[in-house]
Amino acid sequence: MIFHVGTDLPKAENREMDCASPALTSEEARIIKNQIRKNRVLINDHIRRIDLFVNQERYPQHVDFVVKIRERLFLLMDENDTFRKVLWKHVQHEF
């Protein structure tokens, strides 16, 4: 049997969301950070695809599927910028 001292146990996190509060809860900040990471992976994947098609395969830059990939890429980048701005305001509010 293992005996744990109170300092050994992990701190219980509040997993509630508060829409009325201007500050983010720890759960909301975790969700935003997780989404930024997911978007980063997708952005890198889209950049690799564009590089493959345009630079290596020598497709023209204005082919329909390359344009669609670029549009998705720009949308993901804008979304990530928005998430980062919200997270930055949260960090500034904490300190």
C-alpha distance (Angstrom), angle and dihedral (degrees) to the residues before:
residue distance angle dihedral
M1 . . .
I2 3.79 . .
F3 3.77 121.9 .
H4 3.81 116.4 -149.3
V5 3.76 123.4 -157.8
G6 3.81 115.1 -141.8
T7 3.80 90.9 -105.4
D8 3.82 92.1 55.8
L9 3.78 94.9 61.3
P10 3.79 117.5 87.5
K11 3.77 116.8 -108.4
A12 3.79 113.2 -102.4
E13 3.80 109.5 -115.9
N14 3.76 124.2 -141.6
R15 3.81 105.9 -120.4
E16 3.80 95.6 -173.0
M17 3.79 125.4 115.9
D18 3.79 122.9 -139.9
C19 3.80 114.7 -159.6
A20 3.79 94.3 179.8
S21 3.79 96.1 57.3
P22 3.82 118.4 85.0
A23 3.81 90.5 -145.8
L24 3.78 121.0 74.8
T25 3.77 121.9 -114.7
S26 3.80 118.7 -129.4
E27 3.81 89.7 -102.8
E28 3.81 92.7 52.4
A29 3.82 91.3 48.2
R30 3.81 89.9 49.4
I31 3.82 91.1 51.2
I32 3.81 92.0 49.8
K33 3.81 92.6 48.1
N34 3.79 90.6 48.5
Q35 3.81 91.5 50.1
I36 3.82 91.5 49.3
R37 3.82 88.8 54.3
K38 3.81 92.4 48.4
N39 3.79 92.0 48.3
R40 3.81 90.6 48.6
V41 3.80 90.0 58.0
L42 3.81 91.5 48.7
I43 3.81 92.0 46.8
N44 3.79 91.3 52.4
D45 3.81 90.0 48.3
H46 3.82 91.9 51.3
I47 3.81 91.5 48.0
R48 3.82 90.1 51.5
R49 3.82 90.5 50.3
I50 3.78 93.1 49.9
D51 3.79 90.3 47.3
L52 3.79 90.6 49.7
F53 3.79 95.6 49.1
V54 3.80 100.7 38.0
N55 3.80 104.9 31.1
Q56 3.79 104.3 27.7
E57 3.81 104.0 27.2
R58 3.83 92.1 35.4
Y59 3.79 96.7 -133.6
P60 3.81 114.4 164.2
Q61 3.80 112.9 -95.3
H62 3.80 94.4 -122.4
V63 3.81 99.3 55.4
D64 3.81 111.1 132.6
F65 3.81 97.6 -115.8
V66 3.82 92.3 47.6
V67 3.80 89.8 50.3
K68 3.84 90.0 51.0
I69 3.80 91.2 50.1
R70 3.81 89.7 50.3
E71 3.80 91.7 49.6
R72 3.81 90.9 52.3
L73 3.80 89.6 46.0
F74 3.80 92.6 52.8
L75 3.81 91.1 46.5
L76 3.82 91.5 52.1
M77 3.80 91.2 46.9
D78 3.81 91.8 50.9
E79 3.79 90.6 47.9
N80 3.80 91.6 50.5
D81 3.81 91.0 48.5
T82 3.80 89.6 53.1
F83 3.81 92.0 48.8
R84 3.79 91.1 48.8
K85 3.81 92.0 50.2
V86 3.82 90.9 51.4
L87 3.80 91.2 47.3
W88 3.81 91.4 47.5
K89 3.83 91.3 52.1
H90 3.80 87.9 49.9
V91 3.81 92.0 51.8
Q92 3.81 91.5 47.6
H93 3.81 90.4 49.3
E94 3.82 91.6 53.0
F95 3.80 94.9 53.5
